[in-house]
């Protein structure tokens, strides 16, 4: 049990790339994987706002082009969490991210257009890790607001976890087993508390209370929902290579590189990820 949790925690840390203690070697075939993703069109929508907040800023229609053109020193491009972060060895290198179509949202002022610029993309993946991360970075020229939700001016990152088929299956199995154990423990807790209330025997009350607390402890030891959400279902991934997948659910965030803390701005949804000829 403890081994499974440790494996899951390691997997999630590698997938998000910021919190590795050492700089391990990158995936040996990372350059080839990056090369295979060039000339793809990435269509995304952004849902900006804090979890649970009523105010949301839904930006739709953004379409990026993943080029195989590395930005030169003369280009004005954003810094990226991989190559310009604390673990540059994990990055497969930078390539320019072109904006094919701007995003838009509806506010009190009507239809507003969001124009990303200075874009780059990269893939971060540690050797022997079942999961990595595809990142797109770009600059926003002004604050975009809808009620209390704000996409701030400055550098914004959108990331989607990448998976090997084996790593994805293993993580899904952990998620399924953990969810089952948590549900069974919670049900056991409620049953024992109900039995405790029904009996007038002090010894029986104590026994049912102990059983309820034991079940509650089992439930508390399961990975929380936030960690489990990182692991996608089979319907929440897109195959990008024979043995590689990318999650369709991602994060929107910002960070002061190289050592600033990531600040989550909202979530992202990958609408499509196709080659140019497939989009034509």
N, C-alpha and C positions, 0 to 999 in steps of 0.2 A: 504493500500500500504506500508506504513512505517513499519507496523507490519510484513509483509511478508519479507521485507528486513532484519529486525532485526533477524527474525527466521533463515533466510538463513545464515547470518553472524555467528550466534551462532553455527549453524550446521557445517559450514566449520571450525570454530575454534576447535570444539571438534574433528572433523575428523583428523586434523593434530596434535592435542594433545600438541603442544608446548606452546600455548598462552592462556591457561586457567588461570584466575586470582585466582581461588581457587582449592582445591584438593577435588573434589566431590567423592562420593562413586562410585566404579566400577559397571558395569552391574552385577546384582545378580547372573546370571547363566553364568558369564564369564568363570569360571573354567571348566564347562561342555562344553562350546563352544570350548575352547582350546583343551580339551581332544578329542573332535570329529574331530579335524583337524590333529591329529597325525597320522603318517604312510601315509601321503599324499605325492605325488611327485609334486613339483612345477617347471614348465618349464618356463623360462623367457628369454627375450632378452632386451638388454640395448641400448639406443640411447644417446650417450654422446656428449654434446656440448651445447652451449648457444642458446636460441631461436633466429632464424633468421640467425645464422651463416651458412656459406656454408660448413665449415669443420665439419664433423660428424664422430664419432667413433661408428660403429654398431657392438655390441658384441652379437653373437648368440649361441644357444646351451647349455646355462647354465641350469642345472637341480639340484634342491635341494631336500633333504629328510627332512620332518618335523618330528622329533622324539619326543617321550614323555620322553626323558631322560634329566632331569635337569642337567646343567653343575655343577660340584663340584668346590669347592674352589681350588682344585689342577689343574683343567683344565685351559688351556690358551684360553680364549674366549673374544670377544669384549664386551664392555659395550653397553647397549641398552638405547635408548631415554626414554622408559617407566620406567623400574625398576630403572635405574641409572640416570634418569632425575629429574626435579623439582617436578613431580607429580607421584611418584612411586605407589601410591594407585590405579591408573587407569590401571596398568598392570596386565594381567592374569598370569604372571610368565614367567620365561625363560625356554626354552628347546633348546637342541642342534640342530643345523642345519647342516646336512651332505651334502657334495658335491658329488652328484652321477655322474655328468658329467661337466667337465670344459667348459668354453666358448671359443670362438675363433673369430678372425677378420682378414681381409686381409689388410696388409700394404705394403709399398715399399720393406720390407724385406721378404714378403711372408705371409704365414699363421702363426699367432701368437696365442699362447694359454694363456688364462687368468685363473689363478688358485685361486679361493676364498678359504679362510681357516678361522679357529677359529670362525665358524658361530654360531649364536643364532637366535631364532625367538620368537616373542611375539605378543599378541593382546592387544591393548589399547582400552578401551570402557568405557565411563562414563555412570552412571545410568540415565535412561530416555532420553538419547541422541539417535537419530535415526541413527547416523553414528559413526563408530569407525575407527580403523586402524590396519591392519596386517603388521608387520614389520619384515624384515630379515636384519640381520647385519653380516658383514664378513670383513675380512682383505685382502687387496691386497698387494702383496709382492714387487711391483715395479710400476713405472709410465708406463702406456700404452698409446701410442700416435699414432695418425693418422693425419697428417698435423697439424692443430692448435688445434684439439680436444684432451683432455687428461683425462684419468681416473687416478687420482693420487694415489700414494702409501699411504697406511694407511687404516683407517676404512671407510667403505662405507655402506650406508643403502639403502634398497629398500622398499618402502611402497605402499600399496594398500588400498584404503578406503573400509570399510565394511559397510553394510547397513541392516536395517530391511526392510521388504517389505513395511510397512507403511511409513517409513521414506524416502525410495527411491521414492515411488509414490508421496509423498508430495513435495519433492525437484524437481522432474520432472515436476510437475504441476506449481510450481513457475517458473522454467526455461522456460516452454512453454509460460506462460502468459507474462513473462518479455520480451521474444524474440518477441512476437506478438506486445506488446506495443511499443517496441523500433523500430520495422520495420514500424509500422503505423505512429509513430511520425516523423521518418526520411523522410518518403514519404510525410507527411504533410508539413514538412519544405521545401522540394524541390518544392512542388506545390506552396506554398505561395511566395517563392522567385521568381519563374517563373512569377507568376501573378504580382508581384511588378515590375519586369523589363518590362512587357508588357504595363502597364498603364502609362499615362502621368498625371493623376490626383494626386496631392500631398497628398490629404487626403486618397485616395485609396492606394497609395504607403506606407503611414504610417501604415494603417490598415494591409496590407499584411506583412509588416516588423514585426509588433507586433505579428501577428499570427505565423510567421516563428520562431521568437525568443521563443515564448511560446512552440512551438513544440520541439525546440532544448533543452529547459529546461527539458521537459518531457523525452526526449531521454537520457539526461545526468544523470537523476536520476535513470535510470535502472542499476542493477548490471552489472559490466563490464564482458567482455568475459572471462577473466582469472578466475573469480569466477564461471562462468557458466560451464566452462570446467570441473570443479571438479565433477559436477553432471553427471553421466553416463546415456546413453540411455539403453533401455532394452536389446539391442544387445551387450552392453559393460559390462555386469556383468555375473558372474557365480554363480549359486545357490550352497551354501555350506551346508545349512541346510534347513529345511522346511520353515522357515521364515527369512533366512539370505542369503545375497548375498555379493560377493566381486567384486570390479571393476577390469576389466582387464587392465586398464590404470593406471599407477602409476608413482612415482617420484624416482629418484636416487639422493642421497644427502650425505653430510657428516656433522659432527658436533663435536665440542669439548665439551664433557659432563663434568659437568651437566648443565652448563648455557650458553654455547657458542651458537652463532646464527647459524641456519641451512644454509648450502651453497648448493644450487641446482646444480647438475652436469649434469642432463639430465632427460630423461624419461625412463620408463620401460613398457614392454608389457608382460602380463601374457598369455603364449601360452596354458597352460593346468594346471589343478589343480585336480588331481585324486588320488584315493586310490591306494595303491600298487597292489592290486589284479586286479584293472581296467587297470593298466599299463602293466601288465604281458602279 
